[in-house]
Amino acid sequence: MLIIAFLIPLFLLAVALIPSYMRNRRNMKLLCSVTSPNRGTSSERWLVLTMLKAGVHPKAIFHDLYLQKRNGEFSQIDIVVAAPQGLLAIEVKDYSGWLFGNEKQRYWTQVLNYGNEKYRFYNPLMQNRGHINALREQSKQLAHLPIFNVVLFAGNCILKDVSYDALNAFVGYTGDIPHVLKMLDSLPLAQYTDKREVARLLRQAVENGSNPDIVANHLAYAQRNAAEKPQPTISSRSVLFRINWRRIMRY
């Protein structure tokens, strides 16, 4: 009887876990139709999986691309989607706190700890614009193809005051990707001259990301760039040091 009493909870637990296991297995199989389960960030992989579930064809999604620029360096793009209306160049950002910025500001602001901490980070629209320029360098067709600048934030963050006017840009959350895909339906079809060339160039960029030398050199280049052009920081002070001690000393 003791054995039965012990086995029953185990059996019930196994039955409860089977649907979750099968769902995770299906998700993994679907994800692997586009990318490796250990490539990129978890937010990027979640976004890829969401697009696949929304009906985007696996062959239209390219994850973790490394495009060689004219100067020999590489530009890394999180995700590119080849849509009938053009290409979506997607930059995925993981942030927390409140975020402020507009498309013309070189740096945006992140606010944490109820305003007690503030940090600046490079404008992601500008960053992704550089990625789009690298895409356009790949061929004459890509130089004239519509390419949309999409920046999506993951993590526990709130876009408090983020503005932009560019018609080919979108800033939002990773959960907004169905809305982004739906917006494309209202746009005119792009004039592809050779879809095979586009697919080949994007596949090559993905393959470049599997080359450890290319990835290592890109990371070293990015670190050198960051060291030569440090981002300005906004110093934060604790509540203790914001007390008006002079006023207190009067009493």
Residue pairs with C-beta under 8 A, 6 or more apart in sequence:
27 49
28 37
30 49
30 52
30 53
31 37
31 45
31 48
31 49
31 52
33 52
33 58
34 48
34 52
34 58
34 61
34 62
34 63
35 45
35 48
35 61
35 63
35 64
37 45
39 45
39 63
39 64
39 209
40 63
40 64
40 78
41 92
41 94
43 92
43 94
43 154
43 155
43 174
44 63
44 64
44 78
44 79
44 92
45 63
46 154
46 174
47 79
47 90
47 92
47 152
47 154
47 174
47 177
48 61
48 63
48 79
50 174
50 177
50 178
51 61
51 81
51 177
51 181
52 58
52 61
54 177
54 178
54 181
56 81
56 181
59 199
60 81
60 82
60 83
61 79
61 80
61 81
62 79
62 80
62 81
62 82
62 202
62 203
62 205
62 206
63 78
63 79
63 206
64 76
64 77
64 78
64 79
64 206
64 209
65 76
65 77
65 80
65 202
65 205
65 206
65 208
65 209
66 74
66 75
66 76
66 205
66 208
66 209
66 211
66 214
66 215
66 218
67 74
67 75
67 76
67 77
67 131
67 134
67 135
67 137
67 138
67 205
67 208
68 74
68 208
69 75
69 134
69 137
70 137
73 217
73 218
73 221
74 208
74 214
74 217
74 218
74 221
75 130
75 131
75 134
76 131
76 209
76 218
77 89
77 90
77 91
77 128
77 131
77 134
77 135
77 205
78 90
78 91
78 92
79 88
79 89
79 90
79 92
80 87
80 88
80 89
80 90
80 135
80 202
80 205
81 87
81 88
81 90
82 195
82 198
82 199
82 202
83 181
83 184
83 190
84 184
84 189
84 190
85 146
85 184
85 187
85 188
85 189
85 190
86 145
86 146
86 147
86 148
86 187
86 190
87 135
87 142
87 145
87 146
87 147
87 148
87 198
88 147
88 148
88 150
88 180
88 184
89 128
89 131
89 132
89 135
89 147
89 148
89 149
89 150
90 150
90 151
90 152
91 124
91 127
91 128
91 131
91 150
91 151
91 152
92 152
92 153
92 154
92 174
93 124
93 151
93 152
93 153
93 154
93 155
94 153
94 154
94 155
95 110
95 121
95 153
95 154
95 155
95 157
96 110
96 112
96 155
96 156
96 157
97 110
97 111
97 112
97 156
97 157
97 158
98 110
98 111
98 112
98 157
98 158
98 160
99 108
99 109
99 110
99 111
99 153
99 157
99 158
99 159
99 160
99 162
100 108
100 109
100 111
100 160
100 161
100 162
101 107
101 108
101 109
101 123
101 161
101 162
102 162
102 163
102 164
103 123
103 125
103 126
103 163
103 164
103 165
103 166
103 169
105 123
106 122
106 123
106 126
107 120
107 121
107 122
107 123
107 231
107 232
108 120
108 121
108 122
108 123
108 124
108 162
109 118
109 119
109 120
109 234
110 118
110 119
110 120
110 121
110 157
111 117
111 118
111 160
112 118
112 119
113 236
116 236
116 237
116 238
116 239
117 236
118 234
118 236
119 233
119 234
120 231
120 232
120 233
120 234
121 231
122 231
124 151
124 171
125 149
125 151
125 164
125 166
125 169
125 171
128 149
128 150
128 151
129 149
132 147
132 149
135 142
135 147
136 142
136 143
136 147
137 143
138 201
138 205
139 197
139 198
139 201
141 192
141 193
141 194
141 197
141 198
142 198
142 201
144 191
145 190
145 191
145 192
145 198
146 168
146 187
146 190
147 168
148 168
148 169
148 170
148 184
149 166
149 168
149 169
149 170
150 169
150 170
150 180
151 169
151 170
151 171
151 172
152 171
152 172
152 173
152 174
152 176
152 177
153 159
153 171
153 172
153 173
153 174
154 173
154 174
159 171
159 172
159 173
162 171
164 171
170 176
170 180
170 183
172 179
172 180
192 198
208 214
209 215
